[in-house]
Amino acid sequence: MLIIDTSHPIYRPLWVRLLIVGFCAGWAIIEFVNHEIFWATVVGGVAVYSAYVLLITFKPPPEEVEEPASVPPDEA
């Protein structure tokens, strides 16, 4: 079971996925520097999990292409 819904279109661009992982990793580093080991571990775990799901095992869903609406022959 994935906690992050990777089928959501917001995760399609690589820069969004990198931003999420980078933010979590940066937050974990800040917590570690401030000697908040518990929160550094929690947020570091979130960073590791998001890196695994969003960068390593991510497979983008196929793009849904809308076909133009066809006009019935009797209306043309």
C-alpha positions as CSV (number, residue, x, y, z in Angstrom):
1,M,0.0,0.0,0.0
2,L,1.4,3.4,-1.0
3,I,0.8,6.4,1.3
4,I,1.6,8.7,-1.6
5,D,-0.9,8.5,-4.5
6,T,1.5,8.5,-7.4
7,S,-1.3,8.5,-10.0
8,H,-2.1,12.1,-9.2
9,P,-1.0,14.4,-12.0
10,I,0.9,16.8,-9.7
11,Y,3.6,14.2,-9.4
12,R,4.2,13.9,-13.2
13,P,7.0,16.6,-13.4
14,L,10.3,15.5,-12.1
15,W,11.0,18.9,-10.5
16,V,8.0,18.5,-8.2
17,R,9.1,15.1,-7.0
18,L,12.7,16.4,-6.4
19,L,11.3,19.5,-4.6
20,I,9.3,17.3,-2.2
21,V,12.2,15.0,-1.4
22,G,14.7,17.9,-1.1
23,F,12.4,19.8,1.2
24,C,11.9,16.8,3.5
25,A,15.7,16.1,3.5
26,G,16.5,19.7,4.2
27,W,14.0,19.8,7.1
28,A,15.5,16.7,8.6
29,I,19.0,18.3,8.4
30,I,17.7,21.4,10.1
31,E,16.1,19.3,12.9
32,F,19.3,17.4,13.3
33,V,21.4,20.6,13.6
34,N,19.0,21.9,16.2
35,H,19.5,18.6,18.2
36,E,15.9,17.5,17.7
37,I,16.9,13.9,17.1
38,F,13.3,12.5,17.3
39,W,11.9,14.9,14.7
40,A,15.0,14.5,12.5
41,T,14.4,10.8,12.5
42,V,10.7,11.2,11.7
43,V,11.2,13.7,8.9
44,G,14.3,11.8,7.6
45,G,12.1,8.7,7.4
46,V,9.5,10.7,5.4
47,A,12.3,11.9,3.1
48,V,13.6,8.4,2.6
49,Y,10.1,7.0,1.9
50,S,9.2,9.8,-0.5
51,A,12.5,9.4,-2.3
52,Y,11.8,5.7,-2.7
53,V,8.2,6.2,-3.9
54,L,8.7,9.3,-6.0
55,L,12.1,8.8,-7.5
56,I,13.1,5.1,-7.5
57,T,9.8,3.2,-8.1
58,F,7.8,6.0,-9.8
59,K,6.1,5.0,-13.0
60,P,4.1,7.8,-14.5
61,P,0.5,6.8,-15.5
62,P,-0.2,6.9,-19.2
63,E,-1.4,10.2,-20.5
64,E,-5.0,10.4,-21.3
65,V,-5.5,12.0,-24.7
66,E,-8.9,13.4,-25.4
67,E,-10.2,12.6,-28.8
68,P,-12.0,15.4,-30.6
69,A,-15.8,15.1,-30.5
70,S,-17.0,13.7,-33.8
71,V,-20.0,15.4,-35.4
72,P,-22.7,13.0,-36.4
73,P,-23.2,12.9,-40.2
74,D,-26.8,14.1,-40.0
75,E,-25.8,17.3,-38.2
76,A,-23.0,18.2,-40.6
